[in-house]
């Protein structure tokens, strides 16, 4: 097998793995705003936060694999995951739940502002995070080239949970 044939075979394999064997999605406009995760969920899906409670809504879309993922989780670990229009209930491990408020607090999430810049390329991933704790709430959007300082490991951990259902 020549080097060119090997490179072509590797590219084909990478495409198949990245696309998860699913049919290609129709192209979308990159100029349209990213919908907020609450459009995917009904009001009864995950209860609104009470005093001392919290709720996280996390979304990612785009990238080479064409992700369309939404995760909503509350302080009890009850979560709803939507992946390419497939909706499922899930439970987040307590070790991860305990870290979420502290990580967001350390990153000063409630004063963060997302990026106003359009996503620079079709292969970038667009993220949205909304966090409510008691009477505080903030929502930001950014792409993978501009992850806010202090949120890099958080984004990696949530992405891993969405992709594998695991924190490891």
NUMAR-488038 format. One line per 4 residues: their letters; for each residue x, y, z of N, C-alpha, C, O. Coordinates in nm, 3 decimals. Last residue first. Layout:
N
a) X,Y,Z,X,Y,Z,X,Y,Z,X,Y,Z; ...
// end
This chain:
168
xxxx) -1.436,0.975,3.380,-1.296,0.930,3.370,-1.248,0.936,3.227,-1.134,0.901,3.199; -1.700,1.023,3.390,-1.615,1.135,3.426,-1.468,1.099,3.413,-1.383,1.185,3.432; -1.929,0.915,3.134,-1.833,0.889,3.240,-1.754,1.014,3.269,-1.740,1.102,3.184; -2.066,0.927,2.903,-2.144,0.899,3.023,-2.056,0.874,3.143,-2.101,0.819,3.244
xxxx) -1.932,1.002,2.675,-1.912,0.866,2.725,-2.001,0.828,2.841,-2.012,0.710,2.876; -2.013,1.262,2.597,-1.967,1.165,2.497,-1.965,1.021,2.547,-1.994,0.928,2.472; -2.082,1.390,2.838,-2.177,1.381,2.728,-2.139,1.269,2.631,-2.224,1.190,2.590; -1.838,1.365,2.979,-1.961,1.305,3.032,-2.065,1.288,2.921,-2.129,1.184,2.912
xxxx) -1.669,1.515,2.812,-1.641,1.373,2.833,-1.767,1.302,2.885,-1.798,1.191,2.841; -1.786,1.768,2.841,-1.782,1.704,2.709,-1.758,1.554,2.722,-1.821,1.474,2.652; -1.732,1.808,3.113,-1.872,1.797,3.068,-1.877,1.731,2.931,-1.963,1.647,2.906; -1.448,1.817,3.104,-1.518,1.716,3.185,-1.663,1.698,3.141,-1.711,1.585,3.132
xxxx) -1.398,2.037,2.932,-1.346,1.904,2.900,-1.423,1.796,2.975,-1.459,1.693,2.916; -1.519,2.243,3.081,-1.570,2.209,2.947,-1.524,2.069,2.906,-1.603,1.992,2.852; -1.348,2.234,3.306,-1.491,2.213,3.320,-1.552,2.170,3.186,-1.628,2.074,3.180; -1.101,2.303,3.201,-1.118,2.168,3.255,-1.266,2.134,3.271,-1.305,2.019,3.252
xxxx) -1.170,2.575,3.120,-1.115,2.475,3.027,-1.139,2.333,3.076,-1.190,2.249,3.001; -1.246,2.782,3.281,-1.351,2.688,3.240,-1.299,2.576,3.150,-1.376,2.490,3.108; -1.037,2.952,3.328,-1.094,2.883,3.443,-1.201,2.781,3.407,-1.242,2.703,3.492; -1.115,3.174,3.070,-1.015,3.127,3.165,-1.085,3.066,3.287,-1.181,3.123,3.340
xxxx) -1.342,3.064,2.814,-1.303,3.156,2.921,-1.207,3.092,3.021,-1.216,2.974,3.053; -1.235,2.966,2.498,-1.293,2.918,2.623,-1.248,3.010,2.736,-1.128,3.031,2.753; -1.195,3.022,2.221,-1.204,3.130,2.320,-1.272,3.083,2.449,-1.358,3.153,2.503; -1.209,2.816,2.048,-1.087,2.895,2.042,-1.084,3.004,2.148,-0.982,3.071,2.165
xxxx) -1.463,2.710,2.077,-1.350,2.639,2.137,-1.216,2.711,2.123,-1.118,2.669,2.184; -1.676,2.995,2.157,-1.633,2.881,2.074,-1.504,2.825,2.130,-1.442,2.884,2.218; -1.958,3.086,2.365,-1.820,3.103,2.318,-1.788,2.986,2.227,-1.863,2.889,2.220; -2.194,3.236,2.581,-2.167,3.157,2.461,-2.025,3.188,2.417,-1.978,3.301,2.430
xxxx) -2.359,3.231,2.901,-2.255,3.277,2.810,-2.248,3.183,2.691,-2.289,3.067,2.698; -2.561,3.343,3.163,-2.552,3.259,3.044,-2.445,3.318,2.953,-2.441,3.439,2.930; -2.649,3.336,3.507,-2.571,3.392,3.397,-2.571,3.292,3.283,-2.579,3.171,3.305; -2.801,3.414,3.819,-2.805,3.344,3.690,-2.715,3.415,3.591,-2.706,3.538,3.590
xxxx) -2.917,3.393,4.156,-2.814,3.431,4.059,-2.829,3.349,3.932,-2.865,3.231,3.935; -3.088,3.296,4.344,-3.136,3.410,4.265,-3.034,3.457,4.161,-3.062,3.550,4.086; -2.983,2.968,4.318,-3.065,3.060,4.397,-3.117,3.171,4.308,-3.183,3.144,4.207; -2.817,2.955,4.032,-2.801,2.913,4.170,-2.876,3.013,4.257,-2.836,3.129,4.267
xxxx) -2.779,2.861,3.701,-2.865,2.930,3.797,-2.841,2.870,3.934,-2.843,2.748,3.951; -2.607,2.892,3.403,-2.603,2.838,3.538,-2.689,2.926,3.628,-2.674,3.048,3.630; -2.543,2.799,3.077,-2.632,2.879,3.162,-2.629,2.812,3.299,-2.647,2.691,3.311; -2.338,2.797,2.800,-2.351,2.755,2.939,-2.443,2.854,3.010,-2.424,2.975,3.003
xxxx) -2.253,2.683,2.483,-2.340,2.771,2.562,-2.350,2.712,2.701,-2.369,2.591,2.718; -2.018,2.672,2.212,-2.065,2.630,2.343,-2.162,2.731,2.400,-2.154,2.851,2.370; -1.926,2.553,1.900,-1.992,2.663,1.969,-2.050,2.609,2.099,-2.125,2.510,2.097; -1.629,2.451,1.754,-1.743,2.409,1.835,-1.796,2.532,1.908,-1.720,2.606,1.970
xxxx) -1.521,2.483,1.412,-1.514,2.518,1.553,-1.640,2.468,1.624,-1.744,2.446,1.561; -1.557,2.438,1.146,-1.517,2.323,1.227,-1.501,2.357,1.375,-1.470,2.269,1.455; -1.615,2.682,1.024,-1.721,2.581,1.032,-1.684,2.464,1.122,-1.774,2.395,1.170; -1.482,2.958,1.207,-1.472,2.854,1.105,-1.579,2.749,1.129,-1.627,2.731,1.241
xxxx) -1.533,3.152,1.400,-1.444,3.182,1.289,-1.440,3.077,1.178,-1.398,3.107,1.066; -1.841,3.261,1.515,-1.753,3.146,1.510,-1.667,3.158,1.385,-1.720,3.174,1.275; -1.836,3.615,1.586,-1.892,3.497,1.520,-1.791,3.383,1.521,-1.670,3.405,1.528; -1.797,3.759,1.910,-1.743,3.732,1.778,-1.813,3.612,1.715,-1.846,3.517,1.785
xxxx) -1.868,3.787,2.164,-1.959,3.847,2.067,-1.916,3.816,1.924,-1.989,3.844,1.829; -1.838,3.544,2.418,-1.779,3.609,2.301,-1.889,3.665,2.212,-1.990,3.599,2.186; -1.967,3.612,2.749,-1.926,3.528,2.637,-1.868,3.611,2.524,-1.853,3.733,2.536; -1.857,3.712,3.063,-1.932,3.747,2.942,-1.879,3.660,2.831,-1.758,3.638,2.820
xxxx) -1.879,3.651,3.415,-1.822,3.625,3.282,-1.916,3.672,3.172,-2.038,3.672,3.188; -1.997,3.672,3.656,-1.955,3.798,3.595,-1.891,3.777,3.457,-1.854,3.874,3.391; -2.054,3.412,3.728,-2.165,3.507,3.728,-2.127,3.645,3.674,-2.215,3.727,3.650; -1.805,3.276,3.730,-1.900,3.256,3.620,-2.006,3.365,3.614,-2.045,3.407,3.505
xxxx) -1.547,3.268,3.845,-1.630,3.389,3.851,-1.735,3.389,3.741,-1.753,3.488,3.669; -1.419,3.033,3.872,-1.404,3.099,3.742,-1.482,3.230,3.734,-1.484,3.295,3.630; -1.517,2.964,4.124,-1.374,2.999,4.111,-1.347,3.071,3.979,-1.263,3.161,3.973; -1.781,2.900,4.051,-1.755,3.011,4.141,-1.610,3.059,4.127,-1.584,3.179,4.121
xxxx) -1.739,2.675,3.892,-1.799,2.795,3.831,-1.778,2.918,3.919,-1.759,3.028,3.868; -1.628,2.504,4.085,-1.551,2.538,3.964,-1.606,2.666,3.902,-1.530,2.755,3.863; -1.841,2.488,4.271,-1.710,2.541,4.310,-1.626,2.585,4.190,-1.561,2.689,4.194; -2.054,2.367,4.125,-2.066,2.504,4.180,-1.931,2.566,4.215,-1.910,2.684,4.190
xxxx) -1.917,2.109,4.044,-1.971,2.209,3.951,-1.983,2.348,4.013,-1.926,2.442,3.958; -1.841,1.919,4.234,-1.741,2.011,4.181,-1.800,2.127,4.101,-1.738,2.233,4.092; -2.058,1.759,4.289,-2.000,1.837,4.398,-1.904,1.943,4.348,-1.888,2.047,4.412; -2.094,1.628,4.044,-2.193,1.724,4.093,-2.134,1.816,4.199,-2.158,1.937,4.198
xxxx) -1.882,1.448,4.038,-1.884,1.557,3.941,-1.980,1.667,3.988,-1.950,1.785,3.974; -1.953,1.276,4.243,-1.822,1.340,4.246,-1.816,1.459,4.151,-1.752,1.559,4.180; -2.203,1.177,4.163,-2.197,1.274,4.272,-2.061,1.345,4.278,-2.055,1.463,4.314; -2.269,1.156,3.810,-2.205,1.105,3.932,-2.187,1.215,4.037,-2.161,1.331,4.004
xxxx) -2.591,1.220,3.677,-2.452,1.261,3.684,-2.391,1.209,3.814,-2.456,1.218,3.919; -2.810,1.035,3.487,-2.773,1.072,3.624,-2.625,1.104,3.625,-2.542,1.024,3.580; -3.059,1.094,3.235,-2.931,1.045,3.282,-2.912,1.088,3.427,-2.989,1.168,3.481; -3.285,1.048,2.964,-3.261,1.085,3.103,-3.127,1.028,3.144,-3.085,0.924,3.093
xxxx) -3.258,1.162,2.624,-3.254,1.056,2.725,-3.231,1.117,2.863,-3.168,1.221,2.878; -3.333,1.220,2.286,-3.343,1.269,2.423,-3.340,1.150,2.519,-3.409,1.051,2.499; -3.193,1.300,1.988,-3.227,1.184,2.070,-3.220,1.228,2.216,-3.114,1.268,2.264; -3.098,1.520,1.850,-3.243,1.505,1.862,-3.286,1.378,1.934,-3.406,1.350,1.941
xxxx) -2.818,1.501,1.901,-2.874,1.491,1.766,-3.021,1.450,1.770,-3.062,1.355,1.702; -2.886,1.444,2.225,-2.777,1.429,2.129,-2.839,1.404,1.992,-2.903,1.302,1.969; -2.967,1.558,2.535,-3.016,1.553,2.398,-2.895,1.549,2.306,-2.810,1.639,2.309; -3.030,1.463,2.862,-2.929,1.476,2.759,-2.994,1.463,2.622,-3.068,1.367,2.597
xxxx) -3.099,1.562,3.181,-3.162,1.533,3.053,-3.057,1.562,2.946,-3.003,1.672,2.940; -3.052,1.456,3.520,-3.017,1.528,3.399,-3.094,1.476,3.279,-3.145,1.364,3.276; -3.001,1.482,3.858,-3.100,1.447,3.756,-3.066,1.526,3.630,-3.054,1.649,3.634; -2.840,1.572,4.056,-2.779,1.483,3.957,-2.876,1.438,3.851,-2.839,1.361,3.763
xxxx) -2.928,1.762,4.224,-2.955,1.624,4.264,-2.891,1.523,4.168,-2.888,1.403,4.196; -2.884,2.003,4.098,-2.795,1.967,4.208,-2.817,1.825,4.258,-2.731,1.771,4.328; -2.945,1.922,3.746,-2.967,1.997,3.870,-2.878,1.942,3.980,-2.804,1.845,3.958; -2.876,1.968,3.398,-2.858,1.891,3.521,-2.885,1.980,3.641,-2.853,2.099,3.639
xxxx) -2.887,1.925,3.057,-2.942,2.002,3.168,-2.934,1.914,3.291,-2.979,1.800,3.290; -2.722,1.938,2.754,-2.729,1.871,2.883,-2.787,1.968,2.983,-2.741,2.082,2.993; -2.706,1.882,2.410,-2.759,1.967,2.516,-2.766,1.882,2.643,-2.809,1.767,2.639; -2.546,1.875,2.092,-2.563,1.819,2.226,-2.613,1.924,2.323,-2.571,2.039,2.319
xxxx) -2.456,1.816,1.811,-2.577,1.887,1.852,-2.614,1.831,1.987,-2.705,1.748,1.997; -2.164,1.802,1.608,-2.232,1.782,1.735,-2.355,1.869,1.748,-2.358,1.982,1.701; -2.007,1.745,1.374,-2.144,1.795,1.365,-2.224,1.773,1.493,-2.339,1.730,1.488; -1.743,1.677,1.372,-1.840,1.568,1.389,-1.985,1.615,1.380,-2.076,1.533,1.380
xxxx) -1.616,1.923,1.355,-1.600,1.829,1.245,-1.706,1.718,1.249,-1.752,1.671,1.145; -1.841,2.171,1.494,-1.722,2.087,1.490,-1.726,1.992,1.371,-1.824,1.984,1.298; -2.167,2.192,1.640,-2.070,2.220,1.535,-1.955,2.124,1.540,-1.969,2.010,1.584; -2.233,2.261,1.986,-2.272,2.220,1.851,-2.166,2.264,1.752,-2.089,2.356,1.775
xxxx) -2.334,2.222,2.318,-2.222,2.232,2.223,-2.277,2.190,2.087,-2.355,2.096,2.076; -2.456,2.340,2.632,-2.476,2.300,2.494,-2.348,2.310,2.415,-2.263,2.395,2.441; -2.602,2.317,2.947,-2.477,2.317,2.871,-2.508,2.270,2.731,-2.578,2.170,2.712; -2.729,2.434,3.241,-2.765,2.400,3.104,-2.639,2.419,3.021,-2.577,2.525,3.024
xxxx) -2.776,2.362,3.578,-2.679,2.390,3.472,-2.739,2.347,3.339,-2.792,2.237,3.327; -2.903,2.479,3.883,-2.931,2.411,3.757,-2.829,2.458,3.653,-2.800,2.577,3.642; -2.940,2.448,4.240,-2.880,2.503,4.119,-2.920,2.419,3.999,-2.963,2.304,4.011; -3.063,2.563,4.563,-3.052,2.466,4.455,-2.982,2.531,4.337,-2.967,2.653,4.332
xxxx) -3.103,2.770,4.735,-2.993,2.679,4.763,-2.972,2.574,4.655,-2.872,2.502,4.658; -3.442,2.774,4.649,-3.338,2.840,4.727,-3.230,2.739,4.764,-3.261,2.633,4.819; -3.468,2.583,4.345,-3.525,2.645,4.464,-3.411,2.713,4.538,-3.297,2.709,4.493; -3.455,2.573,3.991,-3.386,2.575,4.119,-3.466,2.644,4.228,-3.525,2.750,4.207
xxxx) -3.704,2.372,3.827,-3.632,2.498,3.842,-3.567,2.503,3.979,-3.618,2.443,4.074; -3.664,2.024,3.734,-3.725,2.131,3.814,-3.639,2.255,3.821,-3.516,2.247,3.822; -3.669,1.917,3.409,-3.580,1.931,3.524,-3.633,2.047,3.605,-3.647,2.158,3.553; -3.923,1.896,3.269,-3.812,1.802,3.253,-3.718,1.802,3.373,-3.692,1.697,3.431
xxxx) -4.124,2.082,3.271,-4.132,1.974,3.370,-4.012,1.881,3.365,-4.000,1.794,3.451; -4.073,2.249,3.057,-4.060,2.304,3.192,-4.060,2.194,3.297,-3.999,2.211,3.403; -3.873,2.074,2.817,-4.001,2.122,2.865,-3.982,2.169,3.008,-3.885,2.132,3.074; -3.589,2.163,2.618,-3.649,2.104,2.736,-3.787,2.159,2.764,-3.815,2.277,2.739
xxxx) -3.496,2.305,2.405,-3.502,2.160,2.391,-3.585,2.099,2.502,-3.645,1.993,2.483; -3.478,2.564,2.486,-3.572,2.533,2.379,-3.592,2.383,2.361,-3.694,2.339,2.309; -3.271,2.579,2.666,-3.405,2.570,2.720,-3.508,2.541,2.611,-3.618,2.496,2.643; -3.029,2.618,2.529,-3.068,2.483,2.567,-3.211,2.472,2.615,-3.270,2.364,2.606
xxxx) -3.074,2.851,2.259,-3.043,2.822,2.397,-3.093,2.684,2.434,-3.191,2.637,2.375; -2.923,2.837,1.934,-3.040,2.833,2.020,-3.000,2.799,2.162,-2.903,2.726,2.184; -2.699,3.069,1.802,-2.708,2.938,1.864,-2.831,2.935,1.952,-2.845,3.021,2.039; -2.802,3.265,1.518,-2.760,3.252,1.658,-2.781,3.110,1.709,-2.872,3.040,1.663
xxxx) -2.661,3.223,1.191,-2.777,3.217,1.279,-2.731,3.202,1.423,-2.631,3.135,1.449; -2.429,3.197,1.051,-2.463,3.331,1.094,-2.585,3.332,1.186,-2.610,3.432,1.254; -2.395,2.946,0.961,-2.314,2.982,1.078,-2.349,3.121,1.127,-2.303,3.162,1.234; -2.659,2.739,0.862,-2.596,2.869,0.849,-2.518,2.901,0.975,-2.571,2.886,1.085
xxxx) -2.598,2.396,0.795,-2.668,2.502,0.866,-2.590,2.630,0.847,-2.470,2.629,0.820; -2.657,2.111,0.585,-2.575,2.225,0.626,-2.659,2.329,0.697,-2.776,2.349,0.664; -2.800,1.814,0.728,-2.802,1.920,0.627,-2.719,2.037,0.676,-2.711,2.062,0.797; -2.578,1.556,0.842,-2.684,1.651,0.866,-2.684,1.755,0.756,-2.580,1.783,0.696
xxxx) -2.516,1.221,0.736,-2.475,1.361,0.742,-2.597,1.449,0.765,-2.705,1.422,0.714; -2.594,0.944,0.949,-2.601,1.015,0.822,-2.566,1.162,0.841,-2.585,1.218,0.948; -2.340,0.808,1.168,-2.471,0.864,1.144,-2.475,0.935,1.010,-2.372,0.982,0.962; -2.093,0.717,1.247,-2.171,0.631,1.161,-2.310,0.684,1.130,-2.391,0.611,1.072
xxxx) -1.961,0.913,1.379,-2.032,0.816,1.460,-2.124,0.729,1.376,-2.221,0.673,1.427; -1.795,1.090,1.261,-1.937,1.106,1.231,-2.022,1.004,1.304,-2.145,1.007,1.292; -1.547,0.998,1.341,-1.593,1.130,1.384,-1.742,1.147,1.364,-1.808,1.214,1.444; -1.532,0.751,1.206,-1.531,0.755,1.352,-1.588,0.887,1.401,-1.670,0.888,1.493
xxxx) -1.535,0.835,0.937,-1.636,0.741,0.987,-1.644,0.744,1.139,-1.754,0.741,1.194; -1.309,1.002,0.928,-1.442,1.055,0.897,-1.551,0.964,0.953,-1.648,1.012,1.011; -1.106,0.817,0.985,-1.129,0.931,1.076,-1.267,0.990,1.053,-1.336,1.025,1.149; -1.125,0.652,0.759,-1.150,0.597,0.891,-1.181,0.709,0.991,-1.273,0.696,1.072
xxxx) -1.048,0.837,0.562,-1.179,0.776,0.556,-1.217,0.719,0.692,-1.331,0.737,0.737; -0.785,0.888,0.647,-0.882,0.996,0.640,-1.024,0.941,0.640,-1.111,0.992,0.710; -0.670,0.633,0.612,-0.674,0.694,0.745,-0.778,0.806,0.750,-0.852,0.818,0.848; -0.692,0.606,0.335,-0.763,0.511,0.422,-0.776,0.568,0.563,-0.880,0.553,0.627
xxxx) -0.522,0.814,0.253,-0.664,0.816,0.216,-0.746,0.724,0.305,-0.856,0.759,0.347; -0.279,0.720,0.355,-0.333,0.848,0.401,-0.482,0.857,0.370,-0.560,0.904,0.453; -0.252,0.487,0.202,-0.261,0.478,0.347,-0.322,0.606,0.405,-0.406,0.600,0.494; -0.226,0.597,-0.054,-0.340,0.510,-0.025,-0.361,0.498,0.126,-0.474,0.499,0.173
xxxx) 0.014,0.737,-0.014,-0.106,0.810,-0.052,-0.231,0.726,-0.022,-0.330,0.778,0.030; 0.195,0.531,0.036,0.171,0.631,0.140,0.043,0.709,0.112,-0.029,0.744,0.205; 0.065,0.215,-0.089,0.147,0.336,-0.098,0.110,0.433,0.014,0.006,0.419,0.079; 0.085,-0.117,0.000,0.000,0.000,0.000,0.090,0.124,0.000,0.182,0.134,0.081
// end
